[in-house]
Amino acid sequence: MVKHMTATVTVDMTESDDAKHRYILYKEWDKAKPTCTIITLYPGAAELVITDTTQMLITNHLYQLGYGAFYSVNLFSKIGIANRGKKAFVGATNKANDEYILECVEKSNSVIFAWGSLPDKNQVVKHRVEAVLSKLSTYSGECFRLTDNYGEKECHPLSPKLRHSWNLIPITNIT
């Protein structure tokens, strides 16, 4: 016997008029299931049709965790800052990015902080994390940190340790 199956995934993207900042990449495959906001470092190469490894891993894991949609937002919204060194983060975000992060979080059942360990190594990134967390201090939904299997180190979705499963540690106090 043969079974035919189909799925529709809606992808929306919000970027600045000059295309220098990507604020939101939204994917939805099941409106009846919960929505998540995941916050990573900066936009990768993903677009409406083209995906990158980070977005593929996020989509796969959130689907497996029972989500039906997610907002992918970033601490830094500037496109093209990957592999450009520590100074690339200076001025790589703006007020609009903060507004979009807050908007996505308010529309979500939960938030996952998945920026990895870079805040431990880069003061600009550390201060940005602190600024974003302070803006989210009144969020009432569930918050999680993406960590290694021991819950000790914060990880980014690209971490090889997390390729097959995610370890989400609940956060009771954001700040």
PyMOL commands that set and color helices and strands:
alter all, ss='L'
color gray80, all
select helices_A, chain A and resi 53-64+86-89+95-106+118-120+123-135+160-162
alter helices_A, ss='H'
color red, helices_A
select strands_A, chain A and resi 10-15+22-28+35-40+69-74+110-113+142-147+167-171
alter strands_A, ss='S'
color yellow, strands_A
deselect
rebuild
show_as cartoon
